[in-house]
């Protein structure tokens, strides 16, 4: 009785809090629809003139969709190789998301539907049977001048083992990201859940801070007005200092973290790779595991020697061979070799993409804390 | 140097992890742009024929936008009264979100940009100075047959006062929602942050479960295949039983909750209001604070008498006078009066909307645990 009333109201377009119903009994449109080796995308667009599909695996070549029954436009394509792709429709020149797809990632202000193509490459990107907890505590930064939001993953079992302490991976995003980037685009919770469930990675805490010092938190307009130039010499390392002298102590106070270098890892992509390198130079005793990914950063022979003397259990450098930062990674690899710092240089296909950063996390996380 | 490289790549449309840059130095389009008593919405749409603005305060009457310089379409409207509204553009008949707006709410699979109009009504809906922590633990439900995701708000100060215990509000969503509905559309974290910061509400934990027993978690496709009919007599109260005998103990074990009826409140909207009433009937000793909001549910005189005998500190019934469930709330109010159960019947303008549910939370939260 109540339900039929609610559905009747939905027809007026006035009711809120109803979207789950579209996932209920009747769903006339399924999109994306993977069947065998193909995938079909569909969108109802009554008044459109031209509807195209834009997909991250299609490069800059959106494909035409065809108007069918009831003005449902569709296109059937060969399934690309296993990976997570993003896509959207282009209706008369304007990008439109897929209203049928529950899987959506956020990149800044852009929300993009995801296509997860099953396979070996993506087997850790879907939901595991067991789940860690994702939380968003705020830490007070005296260095940056305000409280700032973190994302923290604690592994499955954390709540049920109140005496157990865990190692910590600090996982940093790039210049366009924020404290949700590794969760949303990087599938960190799913990757860690799967790796830990399979016994491939040690149960660990993963801390994902916001690496843009002028931003208090993602998706808030409460960004304090500052006259600070974060790129000035004075503030050049402000975020890395906050990370190493404020966030690390905050985590070790408020989570059951093992407060030792052998139980701390740092990894980061692009700008976060630069932060990773800077942290390892400025605080060579803090982290025993150092993983710059597609990194925007470099280190001198003297800095690498100092780091080698401080002791490093794993130096995992990764980059795509088509990445615009590949030359920098090759130079760093050479410096590491010349200074005799034992390391891994993991070179993948492709460029500066989340496909690579997910692959890197899935590859280095099993090497940590062992 | 690095930055200019990154920006160069952005032009190709291939780079990811770049969206924050649009919030940087140059932002040619600001939308929505509130100036004085008006608000202007703008969208760049090069090839569109007709662009309209649809807004929750405009009813079913989208307004035309005008093509301006560089194919930026815009419309300037009088600012509606203080409230949170949602809106989107309609480009040649298809709904499109505002790429300039960082404030987005999620309702099932729909992402909708928000317009927050400042004023007394909305002063607790924006970011406070202090912030609680929002986390997403999973609890194991033997009754429902799988692990399920919760949203938990712990108030500012929870981490810094490790001996302090807190009362708990269980806050339930409606049939179309999930465990993120009260955070995303309800602005619960902001409302609680503001109320607690101002000393208007007791610091409390707020627990927001997923009230659809067939759904493991929002935004996952890992929904176990079940042949269970959740609406059958056998499973009719399965979720409420899980809430009262599984979620409450889980919270009281894993968070510093005061495990007493006087420190437990339950509130819910629509279907969640029905769950609230059911929980109060099935477990009359569990909660001393009971708040059905725009509730889809009823109670017999005998059930109310049993509840009265169990002892209730606050019964806060709320509904909009244009709500399609208003008659049911009036009937419940009458039964409560006839059975002599002291209560508040809070009647607001309007209907079955998040505008009302935010108002109700902002109104009853200060009355809890005092």
Interface residues (C-beta under 8 A of the other chain):
Chain A: X2 X3 X5 X6 X9 X12 X13 X14 X15 X16 X17 X18 X19 X20 X21 X22 X23 X43 X45 X46 X47 X48 X49 X50 X59 X60 X89 X91 X92 X93 X94 X95 X96 X97 X99 X100 X101 X102 X103 X104 X107 X108 X109 X110 X111 X126 X127 X129 X130 X131 X133 X134 X135 X136 X137 X138 X147 X149 X159 X173 X174 X175 X176 X177 X178 X181 X185 X212 X215 X219 X220 X221 X222 X253 X254 X269 X270 X271 X274 X296 X324 X325 X351 X352 X353 X354
Chain B: X2 X3 X5 X6 X9 X12 X13 X14 X15 X16 X17 X18 X19 X20 X21 X22 X23 X43 X45 X46 X47 X48 X49 X50 X59 X60 X89 X91 X92 X93 X94 X95 X96 X97 X99 X100 X101 X102 X103 X104 X107 X108 X109 X110 X111 X126 X127 X129 X130 X131 X133 X134 X135 X136 X137 X138 X147 X149 X156 X159 X173 X174 X175 X176 X177 X178 X181 X185 X212 X215 X219 X220 X221 X222 X253 X254 X269 X270 X271 X274 X296 X324 X325 X351 X352 X353 X354
